[in-house]
């Protein structure tokens, strides 16, 4: 359970008791039901984290809404977008093991997270993690209802694959940007679980370089 759930629930329980005491007991039902909802919403289940080499896990629970190629600077990247409804677990996890090289908060709009424009225009937190010679960028993107993005690690921190790193309160979206050569394991419409579902496999850059050198030497013969 994320501690925010206890804060919300405690306030609503107190409100329910006061309403029931000073007004009518039946009126206390609404804040008490809301308290139960917040305790459920901020749940934080344990997950079995895949240990396969090069695995990139989902940073959040939800539905894959887009798998496409995008250009970032001069590089072509694969983007996987995942929509988190109000019914999904909203705890976010690191897609790979590595070091946090960039954390950048970008203020913006609160468009519906299903809208493709939300990837660039919405308020979001952009995180770049480097590990095993690869770079993975993931974004915590606010949605129509989301108004607060939480990210715990600091620049330079070492993360483990599937480690809890924060959350987005209420409906939202997470995007993952990978090397364009990534071996994808999901498609649009798939349901994924944060920290447990493998989105793709990345080959370490050192292996790619070795493979390239081998091909070049073979071709020279």
FENTAGI-V265549 format. One record per residue. N is the residue number from 1. RES is the residue in one small letter. PSI is psi in radians with two decimals (none if undefined). D_FIRST is the distance of its C-alpha to the first C-alpha in whole Angstrom. Layout:
n = [N | N]
res = [RES | RES]
psi = [PSI | PSI]
d_first = [D_FIRST | D_FIRST]
This chain:
n = [1 | 2 | 3 | 4 | 5 | 6 | 7 | 8 | 9 | 10 | 11 | 12 | 13 | 14 | 15 | 16 | 17 | 18 | 19 | 20 | 21 | 22 | 23 | 24 | 25 | 26 | 27 | 28 | 29 | 30 | 31 | 32 | 33 | 34 | 35 | 36 | 37 | 38 | 39 | 40 | 41 | 42 | 43 | 44 | 45 | 46 | 47 | 48 | 49 | 50 | 51 | 52 | 53 | 54 | 55 | 56 | 57 | 58 | 59 | 60 | 61 | 62 | 63 | 64 | 65 | 66 | 67 | 68 | 69 | 70 | 71 | 72 | 73 | 74 | 75 | 76 | 77 | 78 | 79 | 80 | 81 | 82 | 83 | 84 | 85 | 86 | 87 | 88 | 89 | 90 | 91 | 92 | 93 | 94 | 95 | 96 | 97 | 98 | 99 | 100 | 101 | 102 | 103 | 104 | 105 | 106 | 107 | 108 | 109 | 110 | 111 | 112 | 113 | 114 | 115 | 116 | 117 | 118 | 119 | 120 | 121 | 122 | 123 | 124 | 125 | 126 | 127 | 128 | 129 | 130 | 131 | 132 | 133 | 134 | 135 | 136 | 137 | 138 | 139 | 140 | 141 | 142 | 143 | 144 | 145 | 146 | 147 | 148 | 149 | 150 | 151 | 152 | 153 | 154 | 155 | 156 | 157 | 158 | 159 | 160 | 161 | 162 | 163 | 164 | 165 | 166 | 167 | 168 | 169 | 170 | 171 | 172 | 173 | 174 | 175 | 176 | 177 | 178 | 179 | 180 | 181 | 182 | 183 | 184 | 185 | 186 | 187 | 188 | 189 | 190 | 191 | 192 | 193 | 194 | 195 | 196 | 197 | 198 | 199 | 200 | 201 | 202 | 203 | 204 | 205 | 206 | 207 | 208 | 209 | 210 | 211 | 212 | 213 | 214 | 215 | 216 | 217 | 218 | 219 | 220 | 221]
res = [x | x | x | x | x | x | x | x | x | x | x | x | x | x | x | x | x | x | x | x | x | x | x | x | x | x | x | x | x | x | x | x | x | x | x | x | x | x | x | x | x | x | x | x | x | x | x | x | x | x | x | x | x | x | x | x | x | x | x | x | x | x | x | x | x | x | x | x | x | x | x | x | x | x | x | x | x | x | x | x | x | x | x | x | x | x | x | x | x | x | x | x | x | x | x | x | x | x | x | x | x | x | x | x | x | x | x | x | x | x | x | x | x | x | x | x | x | x | x | x | x | x | x | x | x | x | x | x | x | x | x | x | x | x | x | x | x | x | x | x | x | x | x | x | x | x | x | x | x | x | x | x | x | x | x | x | x | x | x | x | x | x | x | x | x | x | x | x | x | x | x | x | x | x | x | x | x | x | x | x | x | x | x | x | x | x | x | x | x | x | x | x | x | x | x | x | x | x | x | x | x | x | x | x | x | x | x | x | x | x | x | x | x | x | x | x | x | x | x | x | x]
psi = [2.22 | 2.39 | -0.44 | -0.59 | -0.67 | -0.68 | -0.85 | -0.82 | -0.73 | -0.77 | -0.73 | -0.61 | -0.76 | -0.77 | -0.72 | -0.73 | -0.76 | -0.75 | -0.78 | -0.56 | -0.79 | -0.32 | -2.01 | 2.46 | -0.60 | -0.54 | -0.33 | -0.23 | -0.70 | -0.97 | -0.54 | -0.67 | -0.66 | -0.64 | -0.75 | -0.72 | -0.78 | -0.63 | -0.67 | -0.75 | -0.71 | 0.42 | 2.66 | 1.33 | 2.65 | 2.60 | 2.57 | 1.98 | 2.18 | 2.49 | 0.22 | 2.47 | 2.29 | 0.04 | 2.38 | 2.04 | 2.80 | 2.37 | -0.14 | 2.90 | 2.55 | -2.78 | 2.31 | 2.08 | -0.23 | 2.37 | 1.95 | 2.93 | 2.37 | 2.76 | 2.14 | 1.91 | -2.04 | 0.10 | 2.48 | 2.22 | 2.73 | 2.27 | 2.24 | 2.13 | 2.39 | 2.17 | 2.25 | 1.99 | 3.02 | -0.26 | -0.12 | 2.77 | 2.31 | 0.16 | 2.31 | 2.59 | 2.73 | 2.30 | -0.54 | 2.94 | 2.39 | -2.94 | 2.38 | 1.97 | -0.33 | 2.39 | 2.02 | 2.11 | 2.25 | 2.04 | 2.66 | -2.66 | 3.11 | 1.00 | 2.82 | 2.27 | -0.28 | -0.32 | 2.22 | -0.51 | -0.36 | -0.42 | -0.52 | -0.55 | -0.40 | 2.79 | 2.36 | 2.81 | 2.16 | 2.18 | 2.30 | 2.17 | 2.32 | 2.25 | 2.46 | 0.65 | 0.13 | 2.72 | 2.23 | 2.28 | 2.31 | 2.57 | 2.33 | 1.96 | 2.20 | 2.64 | -2.76 | -0.67 | -0.48 | 2.34 | 0.04 | 2.23 | 2.29 | 2.28 | 2.11 | -0.79 | 2.84 | 2.89 | 2.28 | -0.17 | 2.57 | 2.23 | 2.60 | 2.67 | 2.26 | 0.04 | 2.43 | 2.27 | -0.21 | -2.76 | 2.85 | 2.19 | 2.06 | -3.03 | 2.38 | -2.85 | 2.57 | 2.40 | 2.50 | 2.24 | 2.13 | 2.94 | 2.44 | -0.29 | 0.11 | 2.52 | 1.70 | 2.50 | 0.15 | 2.84 | 2.91 | 2.32 | -0.29 | 2.57 | 2.34 | 2.75 | 2.32 | 2.23 | -0.30 | -0.61 | 2.28 | 2.15 | -0.63 | 2.98 | 2.37 | 2.43 | 2.26 | 2.47 | -0.58 | -0.66 | -0.64 | -0.73 | -0.72 | -0.73 | -0.70 | -0.70 | -0.71 | -0.77 | -0.70 | -0.72 | -0.64 | -0.71 | -0.42 | -0.21 | none]
d_first = [0 | 4 | 6 | 8 | 7 | 8 | 11 | 12 | 12 | 14 | 16 | 17 | 17 | 20 | 21 | 22 | 23 | 26 | 27 | 27 | 29 | 31 | 32 | 31 | 29 | 28 | 27 | 24 | 23 | 22 | 20 | 18 | 17 | 16 | 14 | 13 | 13 | 10 | 8 | 8 | 9 | 6 | 4 | 5 | 8 | 10 | 13 | 17 | 18 | 22 | 25 | 28 | 30 | 29 | 26 | 25 | 21 | 20 | 17 | 16 | 15 | 18 | 22 | 25 | 27 | 29 | 31 | 34 | 36 | 36 | 38 | 36 | 39 | 41 | 39 | 38 | 35 | 33 | 30 | 27 | 25 | 22 | 21 | 18 | 18 | 16 | 15 | 14 | 10 | 11 | 10 | 13 | 15 | 18 | 21 | 23 | 24 | 26 | 26 | 25 | 28 | 28 | 25 | 27 | 25 | 28 | 28 | 29 | 29 | 26 | 28 | 27 | 25 | 27 | 30 | 31 | 32 | 28 | 28 | 31 | 31 | 27 | 25 | 24 | 23 | 25 | 24 | 27 | 26 | 29 | 29 | 32 | 34 | 32 | 30 | 27 | 27 | 23 | 23 | 20 | 22 | 21 | 22 | 24 | 21 | 19 | 20 | 18 | 17 | 15 | 16 | 16 | 19 | 22 | 26 | 27 | 24 | 23 | 21 | 20 | 20 | 17 | 15 | 12 | 14 | 13 | 12 | 14 | 14 | 15 | 18 | 19 | 21 | 21 | 24 | 25 | 29 | 30 | 34 | 36 | 37 | 33 | 34 | 31 | 29 | 28 | 30 | 29 | 28 | 26 | 22 | 20 | 16 | 15 | 16 | 18 | 21 | 24 | 25 | 28 | 30 | 32 | 35 | 35 | 38 | 40 | 40 | 41 | 44 | 45 | 45 | 47 | 50 | 50 | 51 | 53 | 55 | 56 | 57 | 60 | 61]
